[in-house]
Amino acid sequence: MFEAARAVLRRYIALATFLGSYLILTVVGNLLFFSPIGDQLGRHSVLGFSIRNFKTAGTAGFWILLLLPFIVAPAVVEAVRRIAAPWLIRHGQGLPEPSRVAYLALLLAFYLFALTALWRADAVHLLTRATTYEDALRDRFLLLATLGFWPQMVIKSGLVTLSLFGLIQTLTKRDPFWLIIAAFNLVAVSALLILLNMKWPLVLYYGLNVVAILLYARRPLVPGISFAALAGTAYLLISFALLRVVPMPTIHVEIADIGAQPGHPGRGRIETSIAPPLNETSVAPPLKEAAVMPLLAIFNRMALPFPFYYDVFTGEPGKCGTLVDRIKRKTNPCQPSTLVYQEMFADQFAGIGTAPQAVHITGYALSGWAGALIEIMLASAIMGLFAALSELRGPLVDTASIIGAMAGYFFSQLPFEGPIIYDHGILWCGIVLAFLAAAGALGTLGSGMSREPRTS
């Protein structure tokens, strides 16, 4: 019974992660916004928030767009799986494993590249020098801009993929080599992700480890619970660090005037504009309040932007361009995620702060209902391919299935291209796995040739 359930979960892990993440992070919060505690919940993040002040909130279109993934995604995933699985079974059996030398060479190269980039960007100093929440955010943006795309890709995609491959080997083989590798990667990748000054990549990394344990460990209960507890603890501790709840030395600075701006009509918001950093003072929130904020953020972070998206882009469809414009590589007047951030907050991070949404909601922002349907169907097709891939077995395929779970998570909060080509995209994870597969094939070919008898 248990193994049958695990087999089903392995097959649909990308879809399950997508729908589960979307349900918890977006749907539940929006349901709560219509409850008696909804205004209080929303105002922990957006001043003056009230769902009743959105003109389109609670309409039929509001609920259809919110619940669209549960209607479309399962059917598309299953259809694609049934079409693709026979071909993969015929042509994808027996992928050779890479040699330990090839794995270690790539692992070492990635660590050296990432550490060099973080050292040049002064990551340790930028992580520890801030004394306020706003300073910490500014330092994060500065660090990410200094690092650029490729070091972040190596950390978030390359090293995460290699770490998951090592964990899969540990779970399926009783080999001290892979146990040592998995333990080292857990510590080293965690340290690199912490240096990025971002909590969600680290929590997601631990979550992927939990998924791998649940799907492939012989006895998953104890290690699964341990990693889940580690993920929750990491989320709270890093949230406290980013909020700068710890006592800080008193710094005497000039208090800047904070100007109030009226809320936009129909949304009843109170916005504040925060002065530039040099004339700004900020104190850490009380420990009791700060302890609650990370928990509320679970329901607010993705749920709050949804009514803004639906209100803004129902009233002004195509305000930030269309899907066709993006295909044609036209210059867009704005980006939905940054535009909605500015609608929600008026602070010094306007223009660089983002409020992303799930794949179909971003599609709606660009091209209305057609865009929503196109993007959810494309994302579901990708998840259907991962479901088909699960018909095979082996460490490379099993690692790919966990990468599918990561793609499902990101589809729940990014446009279609995000889970594919961003620095945590499955394209880069796939290239790493393709390298390992090619190294395994070359090793098999070389060993086969060495065994051939010589003829005179």
N, C-alpha and C positions, 0 to 999 in steps of 0.2 A: 504494500500500500504506500509506504513512505517513498520507496524507490520509484514507483509509478508517478507519484506527485512530483518528485524531483525531475523526472524525465519531461513531464509536461512543462514545468517551470523553466527547464533548460531551453526548451523549444521556443517559449514565448517570453523569455526574460526581457528582451528589448521592449516589447509591447507592455508587459507588466510594469516595468520601471517607468515607462512613459505615462501610462494612465495613473499609476500610483502616485508618482511625483506631482502630476498635474492636479489630481484630486486633492492631495494634502496641501500643496503650496498655493493653489489658485482657487479651486472650487469651494473648499471648506470656508476660506476667508470671506468669499463673496456671499455665501449663504449666511454667515454670521453677521455681515454688514446689515442685513435686513432684520436682525434680531434686536431685542432691547439693548444688548451690549455692543451693537455694531458701531455706533458713533464713537464710543469710548475706545474701542479697539483701534479704529482707524486713526483717531487723533493722537495715538502714541507715535505715529510716524508723520502724519500730515495734519498741520494745524487747521482747525475749523472743518475737518472732514465730516460729511454727512451724506449717506447714500441717497437721501431724499432730495438733495439739491442737484442731482444729475437728471437732466431732462429725459434721458433714455433708459435710466436704470429701471429694471423690473419689467421692461417691455418684452414682447414675445421674441424679438430679435436678440435682445440681451441674453435671454436664457438659451436660445438655440445656439448662439455662438459659444457661450460658456460650456455647453454640454456636447458640442459637435464631435470632439474626439471619441467619445464613448459610442457614438452612432456609426461613425465612418471607419475608424482605425481597425477594429477587430476584423471586419469583413474584408478589408483590403489586405491586411497582413495575411490572413488565411488563404486568400486567393493567390497572392504572390508566392506564398510558401508551396502551395500545391503545384504551381507551374514550374518553380525553380528547383525544387528538391530532387526530382528524378535526374535532371542534368548534373547537379552537383554530386549525387551519389555515383553516377557513372564515371565522372571525370576527376573527382576530388578525393578518392580513397587513397589511403596510405601515404600521406605527406611525410617525408622523412624529417626526423628531428635534427636541428643544427648541432654541431659539435660544441663541447664546452668552451673550446678555444675561441670559436667564432662569437659565441654569446658573450664571453668575458671581454673580448676585444671591443665589441660594440658598446658594452656597458661602460668600460673604462673610458672610451672616447667621449661618450655622452656626459659622464660625470666631470671629466676634465673641462669640456666645453662649457658646461653649466657653471661650474665653480669659477672659472676664469671670468665669465661674463658677470656673475654676481659680485666678484671682487672688484672688477673695474667699475661697476655701478655703485660701489660702496653700500651694498645692501644691508650689512649689519648696522652701520651707522644710521641709515634711513629707517630701519626697523625700530631702533631703540631711542632715538633722540627726541621724538615728539612728546609733548606733555599734555596735549589736548586732543580730543577726537578729530577736530578739524585739521590740526597739524598732521595727525596720522594719515588722514585721507590724502592730504596734499603730498606727503612723502610717498604714499603708495603710487599715486599718479606719476610722480617724478621718477620713481624706480622703474615702473613699467615702460615709461617713455624712453628712459635711458637704456634699458635692456633691449627693447625692440622685439620683433616677432620671433626670430629663430631661437634665442635662448629660452624664451617662454615655451615654444613648441617642444624643444628638447626635454624640458622638465615636465610639462603637463601631458605630453603625448609619448615621447620616446622612452623616458625613464619609467613612466607609469606602466607602459606596455611591457617593458622588460621586467619590471618588478612583478607584474601579474603573471607573466610567463614563468618566472622563478617560483612563485607561490603555487601555481598549478602543478609544476613538477614536484614540489614538496608534498602536495596533497595526494598525488597519484603514485608516487614512488617513495620507498623508504631508503633515501639516499642522503647521508650526512652533508654531502657537497651542496645539494639544493636547499637543505635546511639552513645552512650557514648563509648562503646567498640570499634566501628570502628574509632572514633576520636582518642582515646588513642592509638590504634594500629598504626594508620597512623604516629603519632608523634614518638612513641617508636621504631617501625621498621625502620623508616627513620634514627633515631639517630644511631641505631646499624649498619645499612648499611654504613653510613658515616664513622663510626669508622673503618670499614674495609679498608678505604682509596682507594675505587674503585668507579668509577662513573657509570659504566654500570649496576651493580646490582640495584642501587637506581633508575636510569632512567627506567629500566625494571619494577621495582616494581610499579612505578607511571603509566607506560604504561598499566600494567595489571589492575590497578584500573580504567583506562580510558575504557578498554575493558569491564570490568564488568558493568560500568555505562551505556555504549552504548547498551549493550545487555539486561540489566535487570531493569534499572531505569524507572519509570513511565514517567518522564520528563528528558531525558538525556542531553538535549542541554547545559544548563548552567553548571551543574557540570562536564560534559564531557569536555567542553572548559576550565574550570578552572583547571582540573587535567592535561590536555594537556599542558597548559601554565606552570603549576608547573613542569612538566617533562622537558620541554625545559629550564626553568630557572635553575633547578637543574643541568642539563647537563652543561650549560655554567658556572655557579658558581663553580661547583666542578672541571671543567676543568681548570679554572683560578687558583684555589687553588693548583691543582696538578702541574701546570706549574710554580707555585710560582711567579705569576705576581705582587703580592703586594710588596711594597717596603720592602727591607730587610736591616738589619744593615750590614755595610761594614765589611768584614772579610778578613784580610790579610793572604794569604797563598801563598806558593810557586807554581808558574805556572809550570805545567808539560808539557813535550814535547808530542806532539800528532803525532804519526807516521802514515804515509799514506801507505795503501796497495793497490796494483793494483786491479781493478775490475776483476771478473771472465770472461773468454772469452765468447763472445756472449751475455753478458748482460750489458756491458758498465757501470759498477757501479764504484763509487768512495767510498771506505770504509775507515773508520777511526777507529783506536783502541784507546779507552779512558783509561787513566792511572788509577791506583787504587785510591780509594776515598781520602786517606790521602794526596796525592800530586796533587789534582785536584781542579780547580776552575771553577765555572760556574755562569753565570748571568742569571737572568730572561729575557725572550724576551720582547721587547717593547710592550706596551699595545695594540697598533694598530695591530701588528703582532699576538700577543697572542689572540686577539679577533677573528681573522680569523682562527687560527689553529684548534679550536674545530669544526668549520663548515666544514673545509676541511677534518678533520678526519672522518666525516660521510661517505665521499666517498672513503677515502684512507684506512681506518683501515682494512676492509675485502677485498676491491677490489685489493689492491696492491699485496698481496701474490699470487693471482691466476696465473698471468703469470709466476711467479717463480715456483709454483707447477707444472704447465703444462710443462715448459721447463726442469726442473730438472728430473721429473719422467717419462717424455717421453724419455729423453736421457738415463736414468738409471732406468728402471722399477724394482720395488722390492728392491730399495736401502735400505729401512728401514724395510725390511721384508714384509710378505704377510698377507692377512686375515687368511689363513690357519695356518700360524705361530702363530698368536695371539690366534686362537681357541685352538691350542695345547699348549699354554702358553710358547712358546719358547722365549728365550731372544733375543730381537731385537737389531740390530746394532745401530739404532737411532730411533728417533721419527720424523715424517714428520713436525710437527709444530715447533719443536726446530731447526731442520735442516734448514728449510726455513728461520727462524728468523736469523740464522747465515749467510745465503746467502744474506739476505737483509741488515743486519747491522753487523758491527764488533765492538762490545762494551763490556763493562764489564758484561752485562747481557746474553751473549752467554752461552747456556746450560740451562738457567732457563727461559729466555724470549721465548715467543711462538708467532707464527703467524698461528693461526688455520684457517681452511676453512670449507666450507659446507660439509655435510655428504657424498655426492657423489664424491666430489673432493678429500677428504681424502681416500675414497675407491679407486679412480683412482691411488693415490699415492702408495697404498699398493698392488693392484692387477690389475692395468690397467682398461680396459673397463669392464671386468667382475666384478671387485670390485666396480666400479662406479654404475653399474646397480643393483648389489646385495644390496648395502647400500641405494640407493635411493628408492628401492622397499620395503625394510624393514622399513625405516623411513615412507614411505607413508602408509604402513599397520598400523603402530601405529597411524598415524593421521586419518586413516579410522576408527579405533576403537573409537577414540574420536568423530568422526562424528556420529557413531552409538549410542554412549552413549547419545548424545544430544536429542535422541528421548524420553528420560525420562525427568522428571522435579522434582524439589526439591532442597533445598539449598546445599545438598551434591553433587548432580549431576551437578548443576550449577557451583559450585566451581571447580569441576573436568573439566568442559569445559574451564574455564579460565586457569587451569593448562595445558590443551591441547594447548592453545595459547602460553604459555611459552615454551612448548616442541617444537612447530613449530618454534619459534624464535631461539632456540638453535640448532635445526636441520639445520638451515641456516648457521651455523658457527662452528659446532663441528662434530667429528666422531659419528657413530651410538650410541655407548655406552654412550657418554657424556650426552645427555639429559635424560638418564635413570638412571645412577648410580653415576654421579658426585655429588658434594655437593648440586647442585640445581636440582637434577634429579627427574623425575616423580615417581620413585620408592618410594622415601622417602615421597613425597607429598601424594602418594597413601596410604602409611602406616598410615599417620596422618588421612586421611579421613576414612580409614578402622577402626581406633580406635574410631572415632566419631560415625561411623555407628554401631559398636559393642556396644558402650555405649548407643546409642539410642535403640537398640534391647533389651539390658538387662533392660533398664528402662521400655520399653513397656511390657516385660515379667513380671517384678516385679509388675507393676501396675495392670496387668491382674490377677495375682495370688492373689493380695490383695483384688480384687473385687469378688473373688469366694465365694459363700455362704458356711458357715461351716456346717458340718453334724455331728450329735452326734452318 
